[in-house]
Amino acid sequence: MAVIFDNNLIPAFHRNEPQALRILLQEHYAPMVSYANQLINDQEEATEMVVNTFIKLIAMRQHFKTAEDVKTFLLVTIRNNCYDFLRCVDMDKPSRKEMLYLADLLQADKAGNPGLVTIEKLLALYNGIYKLTGQCSEVFQLLFYNKMTTKDVAEQLGIPLNAVQEYRSHAIKQLQPLLEKV
């Protein structure tokens, strides 16, 4: 059996050639399990999610035009499965719920590259939020933990809308350096 080169990988995958699947598994399986485990902190569940995602990938193999499409599908599907898992497990515990919202915040800060979120970054950000002071802290927590709108926060705290936006902006500026240190 000939070696499948990058430019032939996807056509071989479309033809369901075992070597193409082997290459994709070798390249993506371990990093995807590690990524899922970082998000949910459950190795067994992370492994099961990745296996199920690869099964979906194989079933949908005709839809992928490039190796990058495959990688994007794996990352997005696994991330979404992790978020669904976290929403269902222990959501009464504030720390689990807060970590999920912080993961969403970090995703937006990383230009669409979900592979860069780590537990260390989440914990640094989580700890930093509680070091914010005064209304800056209160506004940020209401917006991101409680998922309240700017208008609702303004009404609840009895402050103008533009003040809510300023406190939010100030909080983000204080928290961003924490992510660079980790």
N, CA, C and O of each residue as an XYZ file, in Angstrom:
728
protein
N       0.854     -1.186      0.000
C       0.000      0.000      0.000
C       0.898      1.247      0.000
O       1.803      1.359      0.828
N       0.657      2.150     -0.895
C       1.477      3.356     -1.032
C       1.185      4.347      0.083
O       0.089      4.369      0.644
N       2.190      5.173      0.397
C       2.021      6.215      1.405
C       1.106      7.295      0.828
O       1.226      7.672     -0.337
N       0.208      7.776      1.651
C      -0.716      8.821      1.219
C      -0.116     10.165      1.574
O       0.105     10.448      2.752
N       0.152     10.997      0.585
C       0.694     12.325      0.812
C      -0.441     13.286      1.110
O      -1.607     12.987      0.851
N      -0.088     14.454      1.664
C      -1.084     15.450      2.062
C      -2.098     15.754      0.968
O      -3.297     15.814      1.243
N      -1.643     15.947     -0.267
C      -2.571     16.303     -1.332
C      -3.472     15.141     -1.739
O      -4.487     15.350     -2.403
N      -3.114     13.929     -1.352
C      -3.944     12.762     -1.662
C      -4.730     12.257     -0.457
O      -5.529     11.328     -0.578
N      -4.504     12.862      0.695
C      -5.128     12.368      1.922
C      -6.652     12.432      1.866
O      -7.319     11.437      2.150
N      -7.199     13.560      1.514
C      -8.654     13.712      1.531
C      -9.318     12.854      0.457
O     -10.325     12.207      0.747
N      -8.797     12.821     -0.775
C      -9.407     11.888     -1.746
C      -9.360     10.430     -1.267
O     -10.308      9.673     -1.473
N      -8.266     10.051     -0.636
C      -8.165      8.682     -0.092
C      -9.164      8.480      1.044
O      -9.761      7.412      1.175
N      -9.336      9.506      1.853
C     -10.324      9.455      2.939
C     -11.732      9.316      2.356
O     -12.549      8.555      2.876
N     -12.014     10.049      1.277
C     -13.315      9.936      0.606
C     -13.550      8.512      0.098
O     -14.680      8.024      0.100
N     -12.489      7.860     -0.331
C     -12.609      6.477     -0.841
C     -12.614      5.448      0.296
O     -12.670      4.243      0.054
N     -12.554      5.940      1.532
C     -12.596      5.085      2.719
C     -11.386      4.162      2.816
O     -11.496      3.023      3.269
N     -10.236      4.665      2.387
C      -9.013      3.878      2.474
C      -8.522      3.874      3.926
O      -8.376      4.937      4.530
N      -8.267      2.698      4.486
C      -7.861      2.597      5.889
C      -6.631      3.420      6.247
O      -6.552      3.966      7.348
N      -5.666      3.517      5.329
C      -4.448      4.262      5.636
C      -4.748      5.748      5.831
O      -4.105      6.401      6.654
N      -5.699      6.284      5.098
C      -6.067      7.697      5.248
C      -6.656      7.937      6.639
O      -6.321      8.919      7.302
N      -7.522      7.042      7.069
C      -8.093      7.178      8.410
C      -7.011      7.021      9.466
O      -7.016      7.740     10.465
N      -6.084      6.094      9.263
C      -4.984      5.905     10.203
C      -4.170      7.190     10.351
O      -3.802      7.572     11.462
N      -3.893      7.846      9.241
C      -3.113      9.089      9.274
C      -3.869     10.163     10.044
O      -3.286     10.854     10.879
N      -5.161     10.306      9.770
C      -5.963     11.304     10.475
C      -6.023     11.004     11.972
O      -5.932     11.915     12.796
N      -6.175      9.740     12.318
C      -6.192      9.357     13.730
C      -4.850      9.653     14.399
O      -4.813     10.198     15.502
N      -3.760      9.297     13.742
C      -2.438      9.545     14.312
C      -2.185     11.031     14.518
O      -1.563     11.430     15.503
N      -2.660     11.835     13.601
C      -2.416     13.272     13.677
C      -3.309     13.969     14.692
O      -2.864     14.897     15.367
N      -4.568     13.536     14.814
C      -5.539     14.317     15.577
C      -6.067     13.674     16.861
O      -6.554     14.387     17.739
N      -5.986     12.363     16.991
C      -6.639     11.709     18.120
C      -6.113     12.197     19.480
O      -6.892     12.678     20.303
N      -4.823     12.079     19.717
C      -4.249     12.453     21.019
C      -4.449     13.941     21.333
O      -4.844     14.265     22.453
N      -4.193     14.861     20.387
C      -4.433     16.273     20.703
C      -5.906     16.577     21.017
O      -6.203     17.424     21.859
N      -6.813     15.886     20.341
C      -8.238     16.127     20.592
C      -8.659     15.603     21.969
O      -9.460     16.237     22.657
N      -8.127     14.462     22.365
C      -8.430     13.936     23.702
C      -7.881     14.889     24.761
O      -8.549     15.178     25.754
N      -6.665     15.371     24.543
C      -6.061     16.319     25.485
C      -6.882     17.605     25.571
O      -7.127     18.118     26.663
N      -7.299     18.115     24.432
C      -8.110     19.340     24.382
C      -9.430     19.144     25.136
O      -9.803     19.984     25.955
N     -10.131     18.051     24.867
C     -11.402     17.788     25.544
C     -11.187     17.623     27.043
O     -11.979     18.124     27.841
N     -10.132     16.930     27.427
C      -9.854     16.724     28.842
C      -9.538     18.049     29.551
O      -9.900     18.228     30.714
N      -8.870     18.972     28.859
C      -8.600     20.283     29.450
C      -9.895     21.023     29.747
O     -10.006     21.717     30.757
N     -10.869     20.873     28.864
C     -12.131     21.589     29.048
C     -13.027     20.964     30.116
O     -13.679     21.678     30.878
N     -13.059     19.629     30.172
C     -14.018     18.992     31.092
C     -13.367     18.291     32.268
O     -14.052     17.904     33.215
N     -12.051     18.122     32.221
C     -11.315     17.480     33.306
C     -11.866     16.090     33.632
O     -12.081     15.751     34.796
N     -12.091     15.292     32.584
C     -12.598     13.933     32.732
C     -12.045     13.123     31.559
O     -12.604     13.143     30.462
N     -10.944     12.411     31.800
C     -10.231     11.690     30.738
C     -11.120     10.663     30.043
O     -11.107     10.572     28.815
N     -11.877      9.903     30.792
C     -12.714      8.863     30.201
C     -13.786      9.465     29.292
O     -13.995      8.990     28.175
N     -14.454     10.493     29.764
C     -15.489     11.157     28.967
C     -14.870     11.834     27.749
O     -15.446     11.799     26.662
N     -13.703     12.448     27.921
C     -13.021     13.096     26.804
C     -12.686     12.086     25.709
O     -12.884     12.352     24.524
N     -12.184     10.942     26.115
C     -11.851      9.891     25.151
C     -13.093      9.420     24.405
O     -13.058      9.241     23.187
N     -14.176      9.222     25.121
C     -15.421      8.787     24.482
C     -15.934      9.839     23.496
O     -16.397      9.498     22.408
N     -15.853     11.112     23.876
C     -16.284     12.182     22.969
C     -15.485     12.175     21.677
O     -16.045     12.324     20.591
N     -14.185     12.001     21.797
C     -13.327     12.021     20.617
C     -13.619     10.816     19.726
O     -13.688     10.954     18.505
N     -13.787      9.663     20.310
C     -14.119      8.472     19.519
C     -15.432      8.695     18.769
O     -15.522      8.411     17.574
N     -16.444      9.202     19.464
C     -17.733      9.458     18.820
C     -17.622     10.513     17.723
O     -18.309     10.433     16.704
N     -16.768     11.485     17.934
C     -16.578     12.524     16.918
C     -15.890     11.952     15.685
O     -16.230     12.324     14.562
N     -14.931     11.057     15.879
C     -14.291     10.419     14.734
C     -15.282      9.537     13.976
O     -15.204      9.437     12.751
N     -16.194      8.907     14.674
C     -17.226      8.108     14.002
C     -18.091      9.015     13.123
O     -18.420      8.657     11.992
N     -18.459     10.194     13.649
C     -19.224     11.170     12.852
C     -18.411     11.633     11.649
O     -18.938     11.770     10.545
N     -17.116     11.874     11.876
C     -16.231     12.312     10.800
C     -16.221     11.296      9.667
O     -16.315     11.662      8.496
N     -16.108     10.040     10.012
C     -16.074      8.988      8.992
C     -17.401      8.942      8.237
O     -17.420      8.816      7.013
N     -18.490      9.041      8.959
C     -19.807      9.004      8.326
C     -20.013     10.190      7.382
O     -20.735     10.084      6.391
N     -19.376     11.316      7.698
C     -19.561     12.538      6.905
C     -18.362     12.816      5.994
O     -18.234     13.932      5.491
N     -17.492     11.848      5.772
C     -16.206     12.078      5.110
C     -16.316     12.760      3.746
O     -15.401     13.483      3.354
N     -17.394     12.552      3.026
C     -17.547     13.153      1.697
C     -17.710     14.674      1.749
O     -17.555     15.346      0.729
N     -18.020     15.222      2.926
C     -18.279     16.654      3.074
C     -17.001     17.484      3.249
O     -17.055     18.712      3.199
N     -15.876     16.837      3.449
C     -14.644     17.565      3.760
C     -13.763     17.680      2.524
O     -13.454     16.682      1.873
N     -13.365     18.905      2.212
C     -12.559     19.162      1.008
C     -11.064     19.228      1.307
O     -10.239     18.951      0.436
N     -10.715     19.598      2.550
C      -9.296     19.746      2.896
C      -9.025     19.144      4.279
O      -9.944     18.869      5.051
N      -7.746     18.952      4.561
C      -7.350     18.471      5.887
C      -7.697     19.510      6.951
O      -8.011     19.158      8.088
N      -7.639     20.789      6.581
C      -8.009     21.859      7.517
C      -9.501     21.784      7.864
O      -9.889     22.057      9.000
N     -10.332     21.415      6.887
C     -11.769     21.234      7.154
C     -11.983     20.130      8.190
O     -12.841     20.248      9.065
N     -11.208     19.074      8.086
C     -11.300     17.959      9.033
C     -10.929     18.443     10.433
O     -11.642     18.178     11.401
N      -9.808     19.153     10.526
C      -9.347     19.646     11.827
C     -10.372     20.596     12.446
O     -10.665     20.503     13.638
N     -10.905     21.491     11.656
C     -11.913     22.438     12.153
C     -13.145     21.698     12.640
O     -13.677     22.013     13.704
N     -13.601     20.724     11.881
C     -14.755     19.930     12.297
C     -14.489     19.258     13.645
O     -15.333     19.294     14.541
N     -13.320     18.649     13.781
C     -12.984     17.970     15.034
C     -12.976     18.946     16.207
O     -13.576     18.674     17.247
N     -12.302     20.074     16.043
C     -12.216     21.062     17.131
C     -13.584     21.595     17.535
O     -13.915     21.635     18.721
N     -14.366     21.999     16.564
C     -15.671     22.598     16.859
C     -16.616     21.570     17.463
O     -17.305     21.863     18.440
N     -16.656     20.391     16.905
C     -17.558     19.353     17.413
C     -17.182     18.939     18.827
O     -18.050     18.797     19.688
N     -15.902     18.746     19.067
C     -15.455     18.342     20.402
C     -15.699     19.463     21.405
O     -16.164     19.208     22.516
N     -15.390     20.700     21.025
C     -15.662     21.829     21.928
C     -17.154     21.893     22.277
O     -17.508     22.039     23.447
N     -18.009     21.787     21.294
C     -19.446     21.845     21.547
C     -19.915     20.678     22.415
O     -20.765     20.856     23.288
N     -19.371     19.502     22.182
C     -19.723     18.349     23.020
C     -19.271     18.563     24.462
O     -19.977     18.192     25.400
N     -18.097     19.159     24.635
C     -17.608     19.451     25.988
C     -18.528     20.451     26.680
O     -18.865     20.281     27.852
N     -18.929     21.480     25.964
C     -19.824     22.476     26.556
C     -21.168     21.854     26.913
O     -21.737     22.158     27.962
N     -21.674     20.987     26.047
C     -22.928     20.292     26.369
C     -22.764     19.430     27.617
O     -23.647     19.387     28.474
N     -21.639     18.752     27.708
C     -21.353     17.919     28.874
C     -21.323     18.765     30.144
O     -21.918     18.397     31.157
N     -20.625     19.905     30.083
C     -20.523     20.763     31.258
C     -21.872     21.365     31.643
O     -22.130     21.598     32.824
N     -22.717     21.614     30.674
C     -24.044     22.150     30.975
C     -24.904     21.120     31.711
O     -25.767     21.478     32.511
N     -24.660     19.856     31.433
C     -25.481     18.794     32.024
C     -24.952     18.294     33.360
O     -25.717     17.776     34.174
N     -23.663     18.442     33.591
C     -23.039     17.881     34.786
C     -22.789     18.978     35.815
O     -22.150     19.988     35.520
N     -23.283     18.775     36.981
C     -22.987     19.653     38.123
C     -23.256     21.135     37.845
O     -22.526     21.991     38.346
N     -24.261     21.446     37.077
C     -24.496     22.850     36.761
C     -25.019     23.633     37.960
O     -25.067     24.862     37.917
N     -25.405     22.953     39.009
C     -25.810     23.655     40.213
C     -24.604     24.206     40.968
O     -24.735     25.098     41.805
N     -23.446     23.669     40.664
C     -22.230     24.149     41.307
C     -21.732     25.368     40.544
O     -21.406     25.257     39.363
N     -21.667     26.518     41.186
C     -21.281     27.738     40.474
C     -19.925     27.646     39.788
O     -19.762     28.190     38.696
N     -18.962     26.986     40.383
C     -17.634     26.977     39.789
C     -17.646     26.316     38.413
O     -16.961     26.789     37.507
N     -18.402     25.240     38.235
C     -18.476     24.546     36.946
C     -19.147     25.447     35.907
O     -18.689     25.549     34.769
N     -20.238     26.096     36.315
C     -20.967     26.988     35.419
C     -20.095     28.190     35.042
O     -20.065     28.593     33.879
N     -19.399     28.753     36.004
C     -18.545     29.903     35.745
C     -17.410     29.534     34.805
O     -17.062     30.317     33.921
N     -16.831     28.365     34.978
C     -15.742     27.941     34.112
C     -16.228     27.825     32.664
O     -15.487     28.151     31.736
N     -17.462     27.365     32.467
C     -18.009     27.261     31.121
C     -18.127     28.640     30.488
O     -17.742     28.817     29.332
N     -18.646     29.610     31.211
C     -18.782     30.956     30.663
C     -17.414     31.579     30.391
O     -17.247     32.292     29.401
N     -16.450     31.322     31.243
C     -15.109     31.847     31.023
C     -14.474     31.212     29.794
O     -13.745     31.877     29.059
N     -14.740     29.954     29.570
C     -14.222     29.304     28.369
C     -14.776     29.993     27.131
O     -14.048     30.195     26.159
N     -16.047     30.355     27.154
C     -16.628     31.095     26.035
C     -15.914     32.424     25.849
O     -15.622     32.812     24.718
N     -15.632     33.118     26.921
C     -14.952     34.403     26.853
C     -13.563     34.239     26.255
O     -13.160     35.033     25.405
N     -12.836     33.236     26.677
C     -11.496     33.005     26.152
C     -11.523     32.630     24.686
O     -10.640     33.033     23.928
N     -12.519     31.865     24.274
C     -12.625     31.491     22.872
C     -12.691     32.738     22.008
O     -12.013     32.816     20.983
N     -13.479     33.691     22.395
C     -13.630     34.914     21.618
C     -12.315     35.682     21.554
O     -12.049     36.369     20.568
N     -11.503     35.573     22.578
C     -10.245     36.302     22.611
C      -9.150     35.631     21.786
O      -8.103     36.239     21.564
N      -9.351     34.447     21.344
C      -8.304     33.704     20.647
C      -8.559     33.566     19.146
O      -8.118     32.594     18.533
N      -9.255     34.511     18.559
C      -9.452     34.574     17.101
C      -9.935     33.250     16.527
O      -9.470     32.816     15.474
N     -10.850     32.626     17.209
C     -11.463     31.414     16.694
C     -10.640     30.154     16.817
O     -10.993     29.140     16.216
N      -9.565     30.176     17.567
C      -8.746     28.982     17.715
C      -8.996     28.359     19.081
O      -8.351     28.737     20.059
N      -9.924     27.408     19.162
C     -10.296     26.850     20.453
C      -9.232     25.993     21.103
O      -9.346     25.691     22.291
N      -8.217     25.594     20.390
C      -7.190     24.737     20.960
C      -6.303     25.423     21.980
O      -5.501     24.749     22.626
N      -6.408     26.726     22.155
C      -5.508     27.453     23.027
C      -6.031     27.644     24.446
O      -5.323     28.198     25.286
N      -7.226     27.209     24.727
C      -7.784     27.356     26.071
C      -7.186     26.274     26.963
O      -7.181     25.095     26.610
N      -6.682     26.690     28.120
C      -6.147     25.721     29.068
C      -6.788     25.951     30.427
O      -7.312     27.027     30.716
N      -6.733     24.934     31.236
C      -7.258     25.043     32.599
C      -6.510     26.142     33.345
O      -7.114     26.890     34.113
N      -5.202     26.246     33.124
C      -4.413     27.271     33.806
C      -4.912     28.671     33.473
O      -5.015     29.527     34.353
N      -5.226     28.902     32.186
C      -5.737     30.213     31.777
C      -7.108     30.482     32.396
O      -7.390     31.591     32.851
N      -7.938     29.471     32.405
C      -9.265     29.644     32.995
C      -9.165     29.948     34.483
O      -9.869     30.821     34.991
N      -8.300     29.238     35.173
C      -8.147     29.475     36.606
C      -7.555     30.856     36.883
O      -7.972     31.531     37.825
N      -6.596     31.276     36.076
C      -6.012     32.610     36.251
C      -7.078     33.688     36.046
O      -7.146     34.656     36.804
N      -7.899     33.513     35.028
C      -8.956     34.481     34.772
C     -10.000     34.446     35.882
O     -10.459     35.489     36.347
N     -10.367     33.254     36.296
C     -11.350     33.075     37.366
C     -10.878     33.778     38.648
O     -11.645     34.491     39.295
N      -9.612     33.567     38.999
C      -9.060     34.227     40.196
C      -8.980     35.737     40.017
O      -9.214     36.489     40.963
N      -8.652     36.179     38.817
C      -8.561     37.602     38.541
C      -9.888     38.317     38.660
O      -9.931     39.475     39.073
N     -10.962     37.656     38.309
C     -12.289     38.269     38.397
C     -12.600     38.647     39.835
O     -13.211     39.685     40.090
N     -12.185     37.812     40.768
C     -12.472     38.091     42.172
C     -11.517     39.121     42.778
O     -11.684     39.531     43.927
N     -10.520     39.532     42.000
C      -9.635     40.602     42.459
C     -10.072     41.962     41.915
O      -9.553     42.999     42.329
N     -11.031     41.949     40.984
C     -11.583     43.216     40.507
C     -12.271     43.906     41.681
O     -12.742     43.248     42.609
N     -12.324     45.227     41.634
C     -12.894     45.950     42.768
C     -14.174     46.678     42.389
O     -14.413     46.985     41.221
N     -14.990     46.947     43.397
C     -16.183     47.784     43.284
C     -17.154     47.356     42.213
O     -17.380     46.167     41.985
N     -17.726     48.357     41.555
C     -18.755     48.088     40.557
C     -18.183     47.417     39.321
O     -18.913     46.763     38.576
N     -16.898     47.571     39.098
C     -16.246     46.885     37.981
C     -16.441     45.370     38.133
O     -16.809     44.682     37.181
N     -16.192     44.877     39.321
C     -16.367     43.461     39.613
C     -17.834     43.053     39.516
O     -18.171     42.033     38.916
N     -18.682     43.851     40.105
C     -20.108     43.537     40.124
C     -20.688     43.494     38.708
O     -21.432     42.574     38.368
N     -20.350     44.479     37.895
C     -20.839     44.539     36.515
C     -20.338     43.336     35.720
O     -21.112     42.678     35.025
N     -19.044     43.055     35.826
C     -18.473     41.946     35.063
C     -19.134     40.616     35.443
O     -19.472     39.813     34.573
N     -19.312     40.395     36.729
C     -19.926     39.143     37.172
C     -21.370     39.022     36.692
O     -21.792     37.939     36.288
N     -22.125     40.097     36.730
C     -23.508     40.051     36.258
C     -23.578     39.791     34.753
O     -24.424     39.032     34.281
N     -22.692     40.423     34.021
C     -22.706     40.237     32.569
C     -22.291     38.830     32.152
O     -22.946     38.216     31.310
N     -21.213     38.317     32.731
C     -20.644     37.074     32.252
C     -21.094     35.836     33.029
O     -21.270     34.774     32.433
N     -21.279     35.946     34.312
C     -21.743     34.785     35.069
C     -23.247     34.613     34.931
O     -23.741     33.506     34.716
N     -23.959     35.702     35.056
C     -25.421     35.636     35.017
C     -25.963     35.818     33.618
O     -27.165     35.664     33.400
N     -25.101     36.146     32.659
C     -25.489     36.350     31.265
C     -26.597     37.387     31.143
O     -27.517     37.238     30.338
N     -26.501     38.426     31.939
C     -27.476     39.494     31.884
C     -27.120     40.449     30.750
O     -25.962     40.536     30.339
N     -28.119     41.158     30.252
C     -27.872     42.170     29.234
C     -27.350     43.434     29.906
O     -27.481     43.612     31.117
N     -26.762     44.296     29.105
C     -26.262     45.575     29.623
C     -27.408     46.362     30.253
O     -27.254     46.958     31.319
N     -28.543     46.357     29.587
C     -29.713     47.076     30.094
C     -30.153     46.515     31.446
O     -30.440     47.282     32.366
N     -30.209     45.188     31.577
C     -30.622     44.570     32.842
C     -29.649     44.893     33.973
O     -30.068     45.141     35.103
N     -28.350     44.889     33.669
C     -27.347     45.219     34.687
C     -27.526     46.666     35.130
O     -27.488     46.970     36.322
N     -27.722     47.553     34.160
C     -27.916     48.973     34.483
C     -29.131     49.159     35.385
O     -29.075     49.911     36.358
N     -30.222     48.480     35.068
C     -31.438     48.593     35.882
C     -31.214     48.031     37.280
O     -31.607     48.646     38.272
N     -30.579     46.860     37.359
C     -30.369     46.221     38.657
C     -29.472     47.065     39.561
O     -29.725     47.175     40.761
N     -28.425     47.660     38.985
C     -27.483     48.435     39.788
C     -27.854     49.918     39.879
O     -27.257     50.666     40.654
N     -28.836     50.334     39.089
C     -29.255     51.733     39.110
C     -28.203     52.681     38.562
O     -28.012     53.779     39.085
N     -27.509     52.247     37.491
C     -26.480     53.087     36.866
C     -26.803     53.219     35.378
O     -27.561     52.411     34.842
N     -26.238     54.227     34.701
C     -26.495     54.408     33.264
C     -25.876     53.287     32.416
O     -24.919     52.634     32.832
N     -26.440     53.080     31.222
C     -25.941     52.059     30.299
C     -24.467     52.266     29.959
O     -23.689     51.312     29.939
N     -24.089     53.512     29.692
C     -22.691     53.750     29.321
C     -21.739     53.448     30.477
O     -20.583     53.096     30.239
N     -22.196     53.579     31.719
C     -21.356     53.219     32.874
C     -21.121     51.708     32.906
O     -20.016     51.252     33.200
N     -22.167     50.938     32.601
C     -22.020     49.477     32.545
C     -20.969     49.118     31.500
O     -20.103     48.281     31.757
N     -21.036     49.736     30.330
C     -20.076     49.445     29.263
C     -18.653     49.842     29.659
O     -17.693     49.146     29.331
N     -18.529     50.952     30.360
C     -17.198     51.385     30.806
C     -16.621     50.426     31.850
O     -15.441     50.081     31.790
N     -17.459     49.992     32.815
C     -16.988     49.045     33.831
C     -16.580     47.719     33.185
O     -15.573     47.122     33.567
N     -17.356     47.268     32.219
C     -17.052     46.017     31.518
C     -15.713     46.153     30.791
O     -14.858     45.274     30.896
N     -15.535     47.222     30.075
C     -14.305     47.468     29.326
C     -13.098     47.542     30.262
O     -12.038     46.990     29.966
N     -13.266     48.220     31.379
C     -12.188     48.344     32.358
C     -11.824     46.969     32.933
O     -10.646     46.665     33.119
N     -12.831     46.148     33.210
C     -12.578     44.800     33.740
C     -11.795     43.958     32.739
O     -10.845     43.270     33.113
N     -12.186     44.009     31.486
C     -11.499     43.222     30.460
C     -10.048     43.668     30.328
O      -9.158     42.831     30.178
N      -9.798     44.971     30.381
C      -8.421     45.473     30.291
C      -7.580     44.989     31.472
O      -6.384     44.738     31.322
N      -8.199     44.859     32.639
C      -7.466     44.370     33.812
C      -7.221     42.868     33.734
O      -6.218     42.381     34.255
N      -8.119     42.130     33.093
C      -8.017     40.676     33.056
C      -7.129     40.159     31.922
O      -6.528     39.092     32.052
N      -7.039     40.887     30.829
C      -6.266     40.404     29.690
C      -4.807     40.097     30.007
O      -4.291     39.099     29.504
N      -4.119     40.894     30.807
C      -2.717     40.547     31.117
C      -2.578     39.203     31.838
O      -1.541     38.550     31.730
N      -3.595     38.794     32.559
C      -3.538     37.501     33.249
C      -3.394     36.350     32.260
O      -2.725     35.357     32.547
N      -4.022     36.487     31.098
C      -3.960     35.431     30.093
C      -2.588     35.360     29.436
O      -2.152     34.285     29.024
N      -1.913     36.488     29.336
C      -0.597     36.522     28.712
C       0.470     35.895     29.608
O       1.486     35.408     29.112
N       0.244     35.904     30.931
C       1.228     35.360     31.881
C       1.221     33.842     31.910
O       2.221     33.223     32.273
N       0.105     33.236     31.531
C      -0.028     31.782     31.637
C       0.393     31.104     30.356
O       0.347     29.877     30.262
